Amino acid sequence: MHEYGLVQDVVSLVLQRSPKDGDRRVACVRIEVGEFLVASQESMEMAYEVLTRGTALEGSRLEVTQVPGRARCEVCGFEGSGADLGEGLCEPPAVLLCPSCGAPLLVTEGAGIALTDVQLQDRGRSGASGPDPGGR
């Protein structure tokens, strides 16, 4: 389950950059995951729950947004998204193949993970938020 390693990196980054004072805590961590990363949202959420136990992030939630990807064939010029590949996008993809000519595709977008927002709240109050301490 490669999702565990991906989420571990996110948790480490947020812990490094989260407020150290006792007045505010992290309420929500938002990430974007590219469609070619082929990561299960459910597995990422479970990994987040496990990895945050006993840390300053315990009790916060992880919100995952999938972003579309783009791939290009340097042989025939095909360009498309995961939807354009149909059954060519499998779990996990060893090599994405061009649906037009069968050559390996070069993934140009949507193969990574990005921390997009960290929502803070004051202890004892809900709904208060702060700026993203990590960013992209």
URHU-V864775 format. One record per residue. N is the residue number from 0. RES is the residue in one letter. PHI is phi in whole degrees, -180 to 180 (* if undefined). Layout:
BEGIN
N&RES&PHI  N&RES&PHI
END
This chain:
BEGIN
0&M&*  1&H&-73  2&E&-59  3&Y&-59  4&G&-65  5&L&-63  6&V&-69  7&Q&-59  8&D&-65  9&V&-64  10&V&-60  11&S&-60  12&L&-63  13&V&-66  14&L&-63  15&Q&-64  16&R&-106  17&S&-80  18&P&-61  19&K&-96  20&D&-77  21&G&-87  22&D&-84  23&R&-127  24&R&-138  25&V&-79  26&A&-100  27&C&-152  28&V&-118  29&R&-113  30&I&-132  31&E&-114  32&V&-124  33&G&-71  34&E&-63  35&F&-82  36&L&-73  37&V&48  38&A&-120  39&S&-76  40&Q&-62  41&E&-62  42&S&-66  43&M&-66  44&E&-66  45&M&-66  46&A&-62  47&Y&-61  48&E&-60  49&V&-67  50&L&-71  51&T&-94  52&R&-59  53&G&77  54&T&-115  55&A&-66  56&L&-92  57&E&-57  58&G&92  59&S&-80  60&R&-119  61&L&-108  62&E&-112  63&V&-112  64&T&-117  65&Q&-87  66&V&-111  67&P&-67  68&G&-112  69&R&-137  70&A&-135  71&R&-134  72&C&-99  73&E&-82  74&V&-88  75&C&-110  76&G&90  77&F&-56  78&E&-134  79&G&-172  80&S&-101  81&G&-59  82&A&-63  83&D&-71  84&L&-86  85&G&59  86&E&-73  87&G&-69  88&L&-99  89&C&-119  90&E&-119  91&P&-83  92&P&-78  93&A&-73  94&V&-145  95&L&-85  96&L&-110  97&C&-63  98&P&-72  99&S&-88  100&C&-123  101&G&88  102&A&-75  103&P&-63  104&L&-92  105&L&-101  106&V&-78  107&T&-106  108&E&-150  109&G&83  110&A&-116  111&G&-129  112&I&-133  113&A&-137  114&L&-80  115&T&-106  116&D&-164  117&V&-128  118&Q&-93  119&L&-106  120&Q&-142  121&D&-71  122&R&-63  123&G&87  124&R&-125  125&S&-109  126&G&92  127&A&-75  128&S&-136  129&G&-132  130&P&-71  131&D&-69  132&P&-79  133&G&-114  134&G&71  135&R&-86
END
